[in-house]
Amino acid sequence: MTRGQTVTGGREATVSVIPGRWALSVGNPGTEPPPRFRWLPLTNLARLESGHTPSRRVPSYWNGDIPWIGIRDATRNHGRVIYSTNELVTKEGIENSSARILPAGTVCLSRTASVGYVVSMGKPMATSQDFVNWVCSERLRSMYLHYILVSEQESIRRFAVGSVHPTVYYPEAKAFYVCIPEPEEQDAILSVLCALDEKITVNNRIADTARDLAQAYFRSAQESADVDDVEIASVVEFLNRGVAPRYTEDHLQLRVLNQKCIRDGRVNLAPSRWTLSNKVSDDKMLRVHDVLVNSTGMGTLGRVARWTNPGAATVDSHVTIVRFDQAKTDPVCAGFALLDAELEIEALGQGSTGQTELNRTQLSGLRITVPSRESAAKLRPILDALESRGDSALKESLSLAQLRDTLLPKLMSGELRVRDAEKVVEDVT
């Protein structure tokens, strides 16, 4: 079997043509490629592999040492190279299913459930059947394909069929064409994009470290501080769900945070959207030190994050804003206390029908342990310093990600020369 041979079986590639935006198409789009670029069938450049899920009825197939990529891994790590997964399978599970261990560098595209998410394997892994996986030949750098798929995420969603459960089927995947230059120029383009992503990764690690240190310091100080056990209702100024906005692509309007923005105790602005509405009431406009709580969703309910960005924003109707009354408690320390209550919040929203929903009454009745005013005054300088360092790193990461996302389609389409992009990156890094 040759490296570029497709091994998924099933129906042949479709003869339909569905153009993407820049460098990806179902079928040959027939458009003139940029100088030094060519449209080529992806199956001539990479081996297409499917995934599979070992039977969950056999416990010995799971909790092994082989990373297994599922949809949750893709949605949480879109655009990244991953080295660990939410679930692990055993060698026995691989041997008794259609799953295959694929090599490091394999590019994975989610094709069903959540369509269009892209991750690459940092080491050998297997995937579920929700992915089409590409093992690249020497003619196509794996990270170059990775960036093509990331830049064409919206196009990939258009390639999907089905209104209830959109799916990119194998006939379409087998018909993918990519517009690429020679490997040497691929390497030059990757040097620009990877430089930005490496800096983003460093900043994210700094932010993670600052967050973890702040939370650890708070927990440690709580043990020796003068503390009060209080009901949230007794110390809040405002506690309510967000708005149901009308979305827009105009980035000059109001930012709206959603459930995907709340993870690991902090706010990630990347998945946020924008609304045209200028009718959001003042109390639902986020203020510094507000705490955000996911109020619905399997696997997302109970996630908590603190809002530390002074920029204008609100939240959608799946997120609750908790605003502590500064006259009754220190809002920063109360926010850290609420972060520690994530598991209790999640338990509050578990319904007997399997649905998860958290209402205002449940949340307002939750009890948290907060330091006294005197103790909070001693804690705040260190908490504020760590938080400031993390926020600064995240702000830079967001700026660099926006630059990368601007350069990505221009480089992939040949609109921007590498040397010009390198100059832009040099100026900001």
Secondary structure, DSSP 4 states (H G I P E B T S, - for coil): --TT-----SSPPP---EE-SSSEEES---PPPPTT-EEEEGGGTEEEEE-----TT-GGGEEEEEEEE-HHHHHHSTTEEES--SEEE-HHHHHTSS---B-TT-EEEE-SSSTT-EEEESS-BEE-TTEEEEEE-TTS-HHHHHHHHHHTHHHHHHH-B-SSS-B--HHHHHTEEEEE--HHHHHHHHHHHHHHHHHHHHHHHHHHHHHHHHHHHHHHHHHHS-EEEEEGGGTEEEEEE-B---EES-TTSEEEE-GGGEETBEE--TT-EEE------GGGS--TT-EEEE-B-TTTTT-EEE----S-EEEBTTEEEEEE-TTTS-HHHHHHHHHTTHHHHHHHTB-TTS-BB--HHHHHT-EEEEE-HHHHHHHHHHHHHHHHHHHHHHHHHHHHHHHHHHHHHHHHTTSS-HHHHHHHHHHH-
